[in-house]
Amino acid sequence: MNNDSIFLYIIAAAAVVYAIGNAYGFFVKRARCTVTEGTVYSIWTPGPEKMRFRNSKWAKIAYKVNGKRYISYNRIQIPMSAEVGTKITIRYDALHPDMLYSFSWKKIGIALAVAAVCAVAGTVL
């Protein structure tokens, strides 16, 4: 077993832990999340705004729960076409209304795929 194989196994293990953490969050928090409509409050992009390729938009969302207005504590990814004031459907944690629910099967699947590829590559090397 060489250093490359060990490195790939470490990446595979980290990806599996990430997938398990997301699956745990998905199943535990899914039961206590609620759906509502909110508006984009502020937007952040990791790259320059003019760069559309390989860029994303992350937003804080303003929404009402039981008559009280909340601005999300965490940011969620939104479509590149969204602007401040755009209405979107969101899920939030009923116990902590300022926290948006952001777990998805896509993240879990990608993490497991990365783990599988790294494990196979580590075995081959």
Buried (B, 14 or more C-beta within 10 A) or exposed (E): EEEEBEBBBEBBEBBBEBBEBBBEBBEEBEEEBEEBEBBBBEBEBEEEEEEEEEEEBBBBBBBEBEEEEBEBEEBBEBEEEBEEEBEBEBBBBBEEBEBBBBBEEEBBEBBBEBBEBBBEBBEEE
